[in-house]
Amino acid sequence: MAVPESDSEELSSPMTEEQLRKVTVGELKPFDSHITLSEYDPTWPKQFAREAERIRAALGPRALRIEHVGSTSVPGLIAKPIIDILLVVANSSDEPSYIPALEKAGYVLRIREPDWHQHRLFKGPDTNINLHVFTVGSEEIERVLALRDRLRNNPSERDLYVEAKRELASRKWKYVQNYADAKSRVVEGIVSRARASTGNILLREMTESDLPILLSTNWTPTQRAWPPFQPGTEMPSWRIRPKS
């Protein structure tokens, strides 16, 4: 399994083998190895562009948005040499509306997660990719783009992420998803700081460590901040998710 590098609440506890089997379409094959990280390859954006063109040709206007995400979308960042692609459709749970067209183009459904943002994941016909499908308006779309843009524009965040990736990649993992789960804490920190810098904070997902960042910025509430909260006022404790 390979979910985008973004969500923390769902990934704070590593997925069990039983959970992985439940969401995997086809055989779940153990990895049982270390993670291979490659230096940034300038051909990665070209590989994404080729896949994006193929997806658009297959889906036409049903492909509402296609984005290059994950580590291969960040110039200068080390990464597993797998192109992560975000595809936004009208309703990812409505599989007949897009899966047959993608399968006809050579994509293979490998992950089905109805309980996690209605996420679907496909592998590509001839390039090593993870094609992640979400419904328009899904909270996860904003999260993966916030992570990508923060890493693209903040060298210190890239350095922090590289350090974490190298340390975790040196370990042996039964499943690649276990490696992704282990990165969730550092990923969530980066996403939280990205939101604090732009004012786009989901209060129900804040941790105690986020509160000083919030109160020290010129943050103003947005439609995504619910319940309403005014900077500088006391925040009820039930709105803050305790640190694990």
C-alpha positions as CSV (number, residue, x, y, z in Angstrom):
1,M,0.0,0.0,0.0
2,A,1.2,3.5,-0.6
3,V,-0.8,6.4,0.7
4,P,0.2,10.0,0.1
5,E,2.6,11.5,2.6
6,S,0.1,13.5,4.5
7,D,-2.4,12.3,7.0
8,S,-1.5,11.9,10.6
9,E,-4.6,11.0,12.6
10,E,-5.3,7.9,10.5
11,L,-1.6,7.0,10.3
12,S,-0.6,7.7,13.8
13,S,-1.0,4.0,14.5
14,P,0.8,1.8,12.0
15,M,-1.5,-0.3,9.8
16,T,-1.7,-3.9,10.8
17,E,-1.2,-6.7,8.3
18,E,-4.9,-7.5,8.6
19,Q,-5.8,-3.9,7.7
20,L,-3.4,-4.0,4.8
21,R,-5.0,-7.2,3.5
22,K,-8.5,-5.7,3.8
23,V,-7.7,-2.7,1.5
24,T,-5.4,-4.4,-0.9
25,V,-6.9,-5.5,-4.3
26,G,-5.1,-8.7,-5.2
27,E,-2.2,-10.3,-3.4
28,L,-0.4,-8.5,-0.5
29,K,3.3,-9.2,-1.0
30,P,5.7,-8.6,1.9
31,F,8.6,-6.2,1.2
32,D,11.0,-7.4,3.9
33,S,13.8,-5.0,3.0
34,H,15.3,-1.6,3.4
35,I,13.9,1.4,1.5
36,T,16.0,2.5,-1.5
37,L,16.1,6.3,-1.8
38,S,17.3,7.9,-5.0
39,E,18.8,11.4,-5.6
40,Y,16.5,13.8,-7.3
41,D,16.0,12.8,-11.0
42,P,15.1,15.7,-13.3
43,T,13.2,13.3,-15.5
44,W,10.6,12.7,-12.8
45,P,8.5,15.8,-13.9
46,K,8.6,14.5,-17.4
47,Q,7.4,11.1,-16.3
48,F,4.5,12.8,-14.4
49,A,3.6,14.9,-17.5
50,R,3.4,11.8,-19.7
51,E,1.2,10.0,-17.2
52,A,-1.0,13.1,-16.7
53,E,-1.5,13.3,-20.5
54,R,-2.5,9.6,-20.6
55,I,-5.0,10.0,-17.7
56,R,-6.6,13.0,-19.3
57,A,-6.9,11.1,-22.6
58,A,-8.6,8.3,-20.7
59,L,-11.0,10.3,-18.6
60,G,-11.5,13.6,-20.4
61,P,-13.4,16.1,-18.3
62,R,-13.9,13.5,-15.5
63,A,-10.3,14.2,-14.5
64,L,-11.0,17.4,-12.5
65,R,-7.5,17.9,-11.4
66,I,-4.2,16.1,-11.8
67,E,-1.2,17.0,-9.7
68,H,2.4,15.7,-9.2
69,V,2.7,15.1,-5.4
70,G,5.0,13.2,-3.1
71,S,8.8,13.4,-2.8
72,T,9.4,13.1,-6.6
73,S,7.5,16.4,-7.1
74,V,10.0,18.4,-5.0
75,P,13.2,19.4,-6.8
76,G,16.3,18.4,-5.0
77,L,14.6,16.0,-2.6
78,I,15.6,12.3,-2.3
79,A,12.8,9.9,-2.9
80,K,11.7,6.4,-3.7
81,P,11.8,6.4,-7.6
82,I,8.0,6.2,-7.7
83,I,5.9,9.0,-9.2
84,D,3.0,9.9,-7.0
85,I,0.0,11.4,-8.8
86,L,-3.1,13.0,-7.4
87,L,-6.2,12.6,-9.4
88,V,-9.4,14.4,-8.4
89,V,-12.7,13.1,-9.6
90,A,-16.4,14.0,-8.9
91,N,-16.8,11.0,-6.6
92,S,-14.1,8.4,-6.0
93,S,-16.5,6.0,-4.5
94,D,-18.4,5.9,-7.9
95,E,-16.0,3.4,-9.4
96,P,-17.9,2.7,-12.6
97,S,-17.5,6.4,-13.5
98,Y,-13.8,6.2,-13.9
99,I,-12.2,2.8,-13.2
100,P,-13.1,1.1,-16.5
101,A,-11.6,4.0,-18.5
102,L,-8.4,3.9,-16.4
103,E,-8.2,0.1,-16.7
104,K,-8.6,0.3,-20.5
105,A,-5.6,2.7,-20.5
106,G,-3.6,0.1,-18.6
107,Y,-3.9,1.2,-15.0
108,V,-4.5,-1.5,-12.3
109,L,-6.5,-0.9,-9.1
110,R,-4.4,-2.0,-6.1
111,I,-5.9,-0.2,-3.1
112,R,-9.5,0.5,-2.2
113,E,-10.1,2.4,1.1
114,P,-13.7,3.4,1.5
115,D,-13.1,4.3,5.2
116,W,-10.2,6.7,4.4
117,H,-11.3,9.6,2.3
118,Q,-12.7,7.0,-0.3
119,H,-9.1,6.6,-1.5
120,R,-8.3,4.5,-4.5
121,L,-4.7,3.7,-5.7
122,F,-3.7,2.4,-9.2
123,K,-0.4,1.3,-10.6
124,G,0.6,2.4,-14.0
125,P,0.9,0.4,-17.3
126,D,4.6,1.0,-17.9
127,T,6.0,3.5,-15.4
128,N,6.4,3.0,-11.6
129,I,3.7,5.2,-10.3
130,N,1.1,5.5,-7.5
131,L,-2.0,7.1,-8.8
132,H,-4.1,8.3,-5.9
133,V,-7.8,9.1,-6.5
134,F,-9.8,11.3,-4.2
135,T,-13.2,13.0,-4.4
136,V,-13.3,16.8,-5.2
137,G,-13.4,18.7,-1.9
138,S,-11.6,15.9,0.1
139,E,-9.6,17.3,2.9
140,E,-6.7,15.0,1.9
141,I,-6.2,16.9,-1.3
142,E,-5.4,20.1,0.6
143,R,-3.0,18.1,2.9
144,V,-0.9,16.6,0.2
145,L,-0.6,19.9,-1.7
146,A,0.3,21.7,1.5
147,L,3.1,19.3,2.2
148,R,4.4,19.4,-1.4
149,D,4.4,23.2,-1.6
150,R,6.0,23.6,1.9
151,L,8.8,21.3,0.9
152,R,9.3,23.0,-2.4
153,N,9.6,26.4,-0.8
154,N,11.3,25.8,2.5
155,P,14.9,24.4,2.5
156,S,15.0,23.8,6.2
157,E,11.8,21.7,6.0
158,R,13.4,19.7,3.2
159,D,16.5,19.1,5.3
160,L,14.4,18.0,8.2
161,Y,12.5,15.6,5.9
162,V,15.6,14.2,4.3
163,E,17.1,13.4,7.7
164,A,14.0,11.6,8.8
165,K,13.7,9.7,5.5
166,R,17.4,8.5,5.5
167,E,17.1,7.3,9.1
168,L,13.9,5.4,8.5
169,A,15.0,4.0,5.1
170,S,18.0,2.4,6.8
171,R,15.6,0.1,8.7
172,K,14.1,-3.1,7.4
173,W,10.4,-3.0,6.8
174,K,8.0,-5.9,6.3
175,Y,5.7,-3.6,4.1
176,V,6.5,-0.3,2.5
177,Q,3.4,1.1,4.2
178,N,5.1,0.6,7.5
179,Y,7.8,3.0,6.4
180,A,5.2,5.5,5.3
181,D,3.4,5.2,8.6
182,A,6.7,5.8,10.5
183,K,7.1,9.2,8.7
184,S,3.7,10.4,9.8
185,R,4.9,12.4,12.8
186,V,7.5,14.5,10.8
187,V,5.1,14.9,7.9
188,E,2.3,16.2,10.1
189,G,4.7,18.7,11.6
190,I,5.5,20.0,8.2
191,V,1.9,20.2,7.2
192,S,1.0,22.0,10.5
193,R,3.7,24.6,9.9
194,A,2.5,25.1,6.3
195,R,-1.0,25.8,7.5
196,A,0.1,28.1,10.2
197,S,2.1,30.1,7.6
198,T,-0.9,30.5,5.3
199,G,-3.7,30.7,7.9
200,N,-5.3,27.5,6.7
201,I,-5.5,25.5,9.9
202,L,-8.0,22.7,10.7
203,L,-8.6,23.3,14.4
204,R,-10.0,19.9,15.1
205,E,-6.6,18.4,14.0
206,M,-4.4,20.7,16.0
207,T,-2.0,19.4,18.7
208,E,-0.9,21.2,21.8
209,S,2.3,22.1,20.1
210,D,0.5,23.9,17.3
211,L,-1.2,26.5,19.7
212,P,1.9,28.7,20.2
213,I,2.4,28.8,16.4
214,L,-1.2,29.9,15.9
215,L,-1.2,32.6,18.6
216,S,2.1,34.0,17.3
217,T,0.9,34.5,13.8
218,N,-1.5,37.0,12.2
219,W,-3.9,34.1,11.6
220,T,-7.5,34.8,10.8
221,P,-10.3,32.2,10.7
222,T,-11.2,30.6,7.3
223,Q,-14.2,28.6,6.2
224,R,-12.2,25.5,6.9
225,A,-11.6,26.4,10.5
226,W,-14.4,25.0,12.5
227,P,-15.7,25.6,15.1
228,P,-15.1,29.4,14.8
229,F,-12.2,30.7,16.8
230,Q,-10.7,34.1,17.3
231,P,-6.9,34.5,17.6
232,G,-5.8,35.5,21.1
233,T,-8.8,34.0,22.9
234,E,-8.9,30.9,25.0
235,M,-9.3,27.7,23.0
236,P,-11.4,25.0,24.8
237,S,-9.3,22.0,25.4
238,W,-11.7,19.7,23.5
239,R,-10.6,21.4,20.2
240,I,-7.0,20.4,20.7
241,R,-5.9,16.8,20.0
242,P,-3.4,15.9,22.7
243,K,0.1,14.9,21.6
244,S,0.6,11.2,21.4
